[in-house]
Amino acid sequence: MNNTTVADLLGQHLTNEVQTTGQATQSDKAWTRNYHPIRNLYVHTQVNHRDDGLVYANFERALLPWDADDTMRTAEPAIPANHRIWRLESEADCELWFHSEVSNIVLAAWSQFPVVTQSSHIKPPRDDQRISEEVDAVYSIKTRTVSRAVLAIGEMKRNRVDPDRWQSGDISSLPGQVKLSQELRGYAGKYQCPQVFCFDGETLLLLQFQANSAPDILQENCPVDCWVLPREPVGTPLRPALYMLLLQVSDGSKPCML
């Protein structure tokens, strides 16, 4: 009988062997040029260079706090990821790894109270305008008032995130990172969702736009909370990071707009 819970697995580092090729996503999507780069970063991860470079994330400073219902959710039964060896060569490989090793475990906590579903490559749930772009991962809930409310969105790349520059809080000197930030802001605007992440096989980048309304996401000076977490088991694991991002629900019917 399996007595393992989500809580048991959230804090575990991922141990399956991962082989990478070093290939990087090279993209310059024309539609992203219409969006401001991210400049106003508030970084909530800290690298302890005296302790083997361990990376620690402070979620409490910017996200809704852990509450009694989270203890209830994470007490749900969960099954560890299968033992296997991974080779991350394409964006699809990165996507499969993330869902197998991280997302599937986290979603076991969201099988009820409320039910959170993850969909891949779907358009924003809005009928008021035609949007052709599709983000790679969408996490959403159904409510009494809307058929689907988006909680968080995610984009998969290959070795596209420069963790040192994002950790520094200033990406302006690297055109590739500026373009990535424009793309992530653009997706956040299209899906009207302030919680966004990007996983590139090596780094999980979490962003939260401090927006009081969806149009605020598009403002050039909109403050953006930022967490930069390596896939390697050094410091804060990836699973609780995704869980905390999904936790940002203000009243059960819409994503939290801080």
Summary of the structure (lengths in Angstrom):
residues: 258
radius of gyration: 17.4
end to end distance: 42.4
largest distance: 54.0
contacts: 780
relative contact order: 0.22
helix: 28%
strand: 23%
